[in-house]
């Protein structure tokens, strides 16, 4: 396993991290034995960063991860998140502190290494699907204050944001250098967070957010590596996976993402990779500014494959250079 520095935190994290979210679903919906085996396999394979959130399974992910880590007697890095509810906007700092206390109780831990704001950042915050957006001003004046208080209490070591929402608002927060990390949406279907030599992108343009974060000393955690499964190139989903997903930063519909994913089949046909998911993971790992790429899995086989693909390292440079032709047709 390759280890990379998580920005100014100085933590050396595995190039792939274990995503404990709803989309893959193993930690949320797998049985106890499967969860314990998966966490043990990940640690044995060199993974030392585990990423969860209260939103995943409405707290179930945190509870299950805490139990599995205790069973494995694991010494790893753990990151969780805080998703502000509409009522928390009245006192954001207190909302963050209370959310962290609930998370620590579910994890059965005294502290975590990383806490991340899970709300979208926009210039004119609105509430969507029960979760309010947050402005750059609210982040810098109130969210940071909550995170700093938690750090003073010894409950967190570092803090960051999820890089979703309006790009300029995300960039404004990163420019402040107040965040230690950012979770960036970056994959073969939307590489705009880390690729510059492509035309104006067909969907959300993240405007090289990864490069900006790295230049400001923030560690980069990549999410949606497999575009929620679309980069398998097939629509069938594993029984433990979330049955339906909403694309982030790519097409309006998941089926359209699957169709676009098959544009990269030539990498398999030419022998560059053995499968589309391998291409997807190794593409993300080819970006040197990426600290860790989260692998969300539904099975032990998927986890084993991810570990094997990570060992192969980045895609060949010639293959990366050829991707622009595919993106230009999107």
SEMI-71727 format. One record per residue (C-alpha): residue in three letters; residue number from 1; z, y, x. Coordinates in Angstrom, 2 decimals, always signed. Layout:
// residues N
 residu num       w       v       u
    ALA NUM       Z       Y       X
...
//
This chain:
// residues 330
 residu num       w       v       u
    UNK   1   +0.00   +0.00   +0.00
    UNK   2   -0.87   +3.47   +1.19
    UNK   3   +1.82   +6.14   +0.87
    UNK   4   +1.12   +9.83   +0.38
    UNK   5   +3.36  +12.90   +0.43
    UNK   6   +4.17  +14.33   -3.01
    UNK   7   +3.62  +17.97   -2.08
    UNK   8   +6.60  +20.08   -1.12
    UNK   9   +9.03  +17.43   -2.37
    UNK  10   +8.43  +15.55   +0.87
    UNK  11   +8.72  +12.25   -1.01
    UNK  12   +6.37   +9.54   +0.25
    UNK  13   +5.02   +7.92   -2.89
    UNK  14   +2.72   +4.95   -3.32
    UNK  15   -0.96   +5.82   -3.80
    UNK  16   -0.73   +4.21   -7.22
    UNK  17   +2.27   +4.71   -9.45
    UNK  18   +3.40   +2.70  -12.45
    UNK  19   +2.61   +4.49  -15.72
    UNK  20   +5.07   +3.46  -18.42
    UNK  21   +3.24   +5.07  -21.32
    UNK  22   +2.07   +4.07  -24.78
    UNK  23   -1.60   +3.69  -23.88
    UNK  24   -1.23   +0.63  -21.63
    UNK  25   +1.87   -0.35  -23.54
    UNK  26   +3.40   -3.07  -21.36
    UNK  27   +6.72   -1.29  -20.83
    UNK  28   +6.85   -0.08  -24.43
    UNK  29   +5.73   -3.21  -26.31
    UNK  30   +6.00   -6.09  -23.83
    UNK  31   +8.91   -8.52  -24.12
    UNK  32  +11.85   -8.42  -21.71
    UNK  33  +10.58  -11.18  -19.43
    UNK  34   +7.13   -9.60  -19.14
    UNK  35   +8.56   -6.14  -18.44
    UNK  36  +10.86   -7.47  -15.73
    UNK  37   +8.06   -9.46  -14.10
    UNK  38   +5.74   -6.46  -14.14
    UNK  39   +8.28   -4.13  -12.53
    UNK  40   +9.14   -6.77   -9.92
    UNK  41   +5.43   -7.35   -9.17
    UNK  42   +4.82   -3.62   -8.84
    UNK  43   +7.68   -3.18   -6.40
    UNK  44   +6.64   -6.26   -4.43
    UNK  45   +3.12   -4.76   -4.22
    UNK  46   +4.49   -1.54   -2.77
    UNK  47   +4.66   +0.72   -5.84
    UNK  48   +7.64   +3.05   -5.52
    UNK  49   +7.01   +5.64   -8.25
    UNK  50   +7.56   +4.95  -11.96
    UNK  51   +6.60   +7.54  -14.59
    UNK  52   +8.00   +7.58  -18.12
    UNK  53   +8.75  +10.07  -20.93
    UNK  54  +10.80  +10.40  -24.15
    UNK  55   +7.51  +10.55  -26.09
    UNK  56   +6.47   +7.04  -25.01
    UNK  57   +7.61   +4.75  -27.81
    UNK  58  +10.00   +7.47  -28.99
    UNK  59  +12.40   +6.75  -26.14
    UNK  60  +11.71   +3.01  -25.89
    UNK  61   +9.84   +3.37  -22.59
    UNK  62  +12.80   +5.04  -20.90
    UNK  63  +15.22   +2.44  -22.22
    UNK  64  +13.03   -0.50  -21.19
    UNK  65  +12.28   +0.96  -17.76
    UNK  66  +15.96   +1.54  -17.05
    UNK  67  +16.78   -2.06  -17.97
    UNK  68  +13.96   -3.48  -15.86
    UNK  69  +14.88   -1.42  -12.80
    UNK  70  +18.49   -2.56  -13.07
    UNK  71  +17.36   -6.18  -13.38
    UNK  72  +15.27   -5.78  -10.21
    UNK  73  +17.99   -3.79   -8.43
    UNK  74  +15.18   -1.42   -7.51
    UNK  75  +15.40   +1.55   -5.19
    UNK  76  +12.40   +3.58   -6.37
    UNK  77  +11.44   +7.09   -7.44
    UNK  78  +11.58   +7.78  -11.19
    UNK  79   +9.97  +10.65  -13.06
    UNK  80  +10.41  +11.46  -16.72
    UNK  81   +9.51  +14.41  -18.93
    UNK  82  +10.76  +16.82  -21.55
    UNK  83   +8.68  +17.51  -24.64
    UNK  84   +9.95  +20.59  -26.42
    UNK  85  +10.14  +20.39  -30.22
    UNK  86   +9.52  +23.44  -32.46
    UNK  87  +13.27  +24.04  -32.85
    UNK  88  +13.67  +24.09  -29.05
    UNK  89  +11.56  +27.26  -28.83
    UNK  90  +14.62  +29.21  -30.02
    UNK  91  +16.44  +28.30  -26.79
    UNK  92  +14.07  +26.58  -24.38
    UNK  93  +16.55  +26.31  -21.53
    UNK  94  +19.11  +24.53  -23.67
    UNK  95  +16.43  +22.33  -25.23
    UNK  96  +15.39  +21.14  -21.77
    UNK  97  +18.96  +20.39  -20.71
    UNK  98  +19.69  +18.43  -23.89
    UNK  99  +16.43  +16.46  -23.59
    UNK 100  +17.28  +15.49  -20.01
    UNK 101  +20.74  +14.33  -21.01
    UNK 102  +19.24  +12.07  -23.69
    UNK 103  +16.71  +10.71  -21.20
    UNK 104  +19.39   +9.89  -18.63
    UNK 105  +21.38   +8.07  -21.29
    UNK 106  +18.37   +5.95  -22.26
    UNK 107  +17.52   +5.24  -18.61
    UNK 108  +21.21   +4.57  -17.89
    UNK 109  +20.94   +6.71  -14.77
    UNK 110  +22.91   +9.63  -13.41
    UNK 111  +19.78  +11.42  -12.19
    UNK 112  +16.02  +11.17  -11.75
    UNK 113  +13.77  +12.33   -8.96
    UNK 114  +11.37  +14.33  -11.12
    UNK 115  +11.40  +16.06  -14.50
    UNK 116   +8.14  +17.39  -15.96
    UNK 117   +7.34  +19.63  -18.91
    UNK 118   +5.27  +17.55  -21.34
    UNK 119   +3.96  +20.36  -23.57
    UNK 120   +0.49  +21.91  -23.34
    UNK 121   +0.34  +25.34  -21.68
    UNK 122   -1.66  +28.02  -23.50
    UNK 123   -1.71  +31.84  -23.55
    UNK 124   -0.99  +32.01  -27.29
    UNK 125   +1.30  +29.07  -28.06
    UNK 126   +0.88  +27.24  -31.33
    UNK 127   +2.47  +24.11  -32.75
    UNK 128   +0.10  +21.14  -32.97
    UNK 129   +1.07  +17.68  -34.23
    UNK 130   +4.73  +18.69  -34.18
    UNK 131   +4.74  +19.70  -30.51
    UNK 132   +4.56  +23.41  -29.65
    UNK 133   +2.45  +24.81  -26.86
    UNK 134   +4.22  +26.87  -24.21
    UNK 135   +3.08  +30.07  -22.50
    UNK 136   +3.16  +30.80  -18.77
    UNK 137   +5.83  +33.45  -19.44
    UNK 138   +8.03  +30.90  -21.25
    UNK 139   +7.60  +28.44  -18.40
    UNK 140   +8.43  +30.90  -15.66
    UNK 141  +11.34  +32.55  -17.46
    UNK 142  +12.93  +29.77  -19.48
    UNK 143  +11.60  +26.33  -18.50
    UNK 144  +12.23  +26.96  -14.82
    UNK 145  +15.74  +28.18  -15.64
    UNK 146  +16.45  +24.92  -17.45
    UNK 147  +15.07  +22.84  -14.61
    UNK 148  +17.08  +24.79  -12.05
    UNK 149  +20.25  +24.26  -14.05
    UNK 150  +19.60  +20.52  -14.16
    UNK 151  +19.06  +20.50  -10.42
    UNK 152  +22.30  +22.42   -9.88
    UNK 153  +24.05  +19.75  -11.96
    UNK 154  +22.58  +17.02   -9.73
    UNK 155  +20.58  +15.47  -12.57
    UNK 156  +17.10  +16.10  -11.12
    UNK 157  +15.74  +16.67   -7.64
    UNK 158  +12.32  +18.20   -8.37
    UNK 159  +10.32  +19.49  -11.32
    UNK 160   +6.77  +19.97  -12.49
    UNK 161   +4.32  +20.33  -15.37
    UNK 162   +1.78  +18.20  -17.17
    UNK 163   -1.55  +19.87  -16.45
    UNK 164   -2.91  +20.00  -19.99
    UNK 165   -3.78  +23.00  -22.11
    UNK 166   -5.69  +26.14  -21.14
    UNK 167   -6.79  +26.02  -17.52
    UNK 168   -6.05  +29.66  -16.66
    UNK 169   -2.50  +29.30  -17.98
    UNK 170   -2.00  +26.20  -15.84
    UNK 171   -3.35  +28.04  -12.82
    UNK 172   -1.01  +30.97  -13.45
    UNK 173   +2.01  +28.68  -13.39
    UNK 174   +0.83  +26.93  -10.24
    UNK 175   +0.16  +30.27   -8.57
    UNK 176   +3.83  +31.13   -9.00
    UNK 177   +4.71  +28.18   -6.73
    UNK 178   +7.63  +27.44   -9.05
    UNK 179   +6.54  +23.85   -9.71
    UNK 180   +6.87  +20.97   -7.28
    UNK 181   +4.28  +18.79   -9.03
    UNK 182   +1.49  +18.76  -11.59
    UNK 183   +0.09  +15.86  -13.58
    UNK 184   -3.69  +16.32  -13.51
    UNK 185   -6.26  +14.71  -15.77
    UNK 186   -8.92  +13.45  -13.34
    UNK 187  -11.37  +10.59  -13.72
    UNK 188  -15.03   +9.60  -13.57
    UNK 189  -15.65  +11.02  -17.05
    UNK 190  -14.20  +14.41  -16.21
    UNK 191  -13.87  +15.08  -12.47
    UNK 192  -13.66  +18.87  -12.85
    UNK 193  -10.04  +19.01  -11.63
    UNK 194  -11.16  +17.87   -8.20
    UNK 195  -14.93  +18.24   -7.80
    UNK 196  -16.74  +21.52   -7.20
    UNK 197  -20.42  +20.68   -6.68
    UNK 198  -21.27  +19.88  -10.30
    UNK 199  -22.75  +22.05  -13.07
    UNK 200  -20.47  +23.66  -15.66
    UNK 201  -18.82  +20.65  -17.17
    UNK 202  -19.75  +19.39  -20.63
    UNK 203  -16.16  +19.32  -21.85
    UNK 204  -12.86  +20.81  -20.71
    UNK 205  -13.25  +22.41  -17.28
    UNK 206  -10.09  +22.01  -15.17
    UNK 207  -11.63  +24.22  -12.47
    UNK 208  -10.44  +22.29   -9.39
    UNK 209   -6.82  +22.32  -10.54
    UNK 210   -5.99  +19.59   -8.01
    UNK 211   -7.19  +21.67   -5.07
    UNK 212   -5.32  +24.72   -6.31
    UNK 213   -2.11  +22.72   -6.75
    UNK 214   -2.38  +21.29   -3.26
    UNK 215   -3.02  +24.73   -1.78
    UNK 216   +0.22  +25.94   -3.40
    UNK 217   +2.22  +22.99   -2.06
    UNK 218   +2.50  +21.08   -5.34
    UNK 219   +2.22  +17.30   -5.40
    UNK 220   -0.54  +15.89   -7.62
    UNK 221   +0.05  +12.98  -10.00
    UNK 222   -3.19  +11.85  -11.66
    UNK 223   -3.14  +10.74  -15.29
    UNK 224   -5.86   +9.13  -17.43
    UNK 225   -7.33   +7.35  -14.40
    UNK 226   -9.08   +4.89  -16.73
    UNK 227   -9.66   +7.47  -19.49
    UNK 228   -7.21   +5.52  -21.66
    UNK 229   -9.27   +2.35  -21.17
    UNK 230  -12.74   +3.76  -21.80
    UNK 231  -13.67   +3.25  -18.16
    UNK 232  -13.56   -0.49  -18.68
    UNK 233  -16.90   +0.05  -20.40
    UNK 234  -15.86   -1.96  -23.48
    UNK 235  -14.21   -0.96  -26.75
    UNK 236  -11.94   -4.00  -27.12
    UNK 237   -8.30   -3.24  -26.45
    UNK 238   -5.45   -5.48  -25.26
    UNK 239   -2.89   -6.46  -27.95
    UNK 240   -0.16   -4.50  -26.14
    UNK 241   -2.33   -1.40  -25.69
    UNK 242   -2.28   +1.49  -28.11
    UNK 243   -4.81   +0.49  -30.80
    UNK 244   -6.38   +3.94  -31.03
    UNK 245   -6.34   +6.74  -28.46
    UNK 246   -7.44  +10.35  -28.45
    UNK 247   -9.51  +11.27  -25.39
    UNK 248   -8.15  +13.99  -23.11
    UNK 249  -10.59  +16.32  -21.41
    UNK 250  -13.63  +14.15  -22.09
    UNK 251  -15.58  +13.34  -25.27
    UNK 252  -14.41  +14.04  -28.79
    UNK 253  -14.47  +10.31  -29.60
    UNK 254  -13.29   +7.30  -27.60
    UNK 255  -16.50   +5.39  -28.33
    UNK 256  -18.50   +8.18  -26.75
    UNK 257  -16.34   +7.88  -23.63
    UNK 258  -17.08   +4.15  -23.51
    UNK 259  -20.80   +4.85  -23.74
    UNK 260  -20.65   +7.39  -20.92
    UNK 261  -18.54   +5.01  -18.82
    UNK 262  -21.40   +2.54  -18.74
    UNK 263  -23.47   +5.14  -16.90
    UNK 264  -21.56   +4.01  -13.81
    UNK 265  -22.54   +0.34  -14.13
    UNK 266  -25.02   +0.86  -11.30
    UNK 267  -22.06   +0.86   -8.89
    UNK 268  -21.39   -2.73   -9.93
    UNK 269  -25.04   -3.71   -9.87
    UNK 270  -25.44   -2.30   -6.35
    UNK 271  -22.37   -4.16   -5.12
    UNK 272  -20.31   -1.07   -4.36
    UNK 273  -17.50   -2.35   -6.61
    UNK 274  -16.84   -5.49   -8.62
    UNK 275  -16.06   -3.72  -11.89
    UNK 276  -15.98   -0.34  -13.61
    UNK 277  -12.15   -0.15  -13.58
    UNK 278  -12.23   -0.70   -9.81
    UNK 279  -14.68   +2.19   -9.47
    UNK 280  -12.46   +4.38  -11.63
    UNK 281   -9.30   +3.80   -9.60
    UNK 282  -10.94   +4.00   -6.19
    UNK 283  -12.74   +7.21   -7.20
    UNK 284   -9.41   +8.90   -7.89
    UNK 285   -7.93   +7.59   -4.64
    UNK 286  -10.89   +9.08   -2.77
    UNK 287   -9.47  +12.55   -3.37
    UNK 288   -7.14  +13.23   -0.45
    UNK 289   -5.18  +15.89   -2.36
    UNK 290   -4.07  +13.27   -4.89
    UNK 291   -0.51  +12.14   -4.19
    UNK 292   -0.40   +9.22   -6.62
    UNK 293   -2.59   +7.87   -9.43
    UNK 294   -0.77   +6.39  -12.41
    UNK 295   -1.85   +2.90  -13.40
    UNK 296   -1.00   +2.24  -17.03
    UNK 297   -1.27   -1.49  -17.69
    UNK 298   -1.11   -3.94  -20.57
    UNK 299   -0.83   -7.17  -18.57
    UNK 300   +0.25   -8.63  -15.26
    UNK 301   -3.40   -9.35  -14.51
    UNK 302   -4.30   -5.66  -14.85
    UNK 303   -1.41   -4.72  -12.55
    UNK 304   -2.44   -7.32   -9.98
    UNK 305   -6.02   -6.03  -10.08
    UNK 306   -4.88   -2.43   -9.62
    UNK 307   -2.89   -3.39   -6.55
    UNK 308   -5.90   -5.22   -5.11
    UNK 309   -8.25   -2.30   -5.77
    UNK 310   -5.84   +0.15   -4.15
    UNK 311   -5.90   -1.98   -1.00
    UNK 312   -9.67   -1.44   -0.77
    UNK 313   -9.12   +2.30   -0.49
    UNK 314  -11.53   +5.11   -1.40
    UNK 315  -15.11   +4.61   -2.53
    UNK 316  -17.78   +4.88   +0.19
    UNK 317  -18.85   +8.49   +0.72
    UNK 318  -22.46   +7.69   -0.18
    UNK 319  -21.34   +6.36   -3.54
    UNK 320  -19.28   +9.48   -4.22
    UNK 321  -22.21  +11.73   -3.37
    UNK 322  -24.40   +9.87   -5.86
    UNK 323  -22.03  +10.49   -8.78
    UNK 324  -23.24  +14.07   -9.30
    UNK 325  -26.53  +12.78  -10.70
    UNK 326  -24.66  +10.88  -13.41
    UNK 327  -22.42  +13.85  -14.28
    UNK 328  -25.46  +16.12  -14.56
    UNK 329  -26.73  +13.91  -17.41
    UNK 330  -23.50  +14.12  -19.40
//
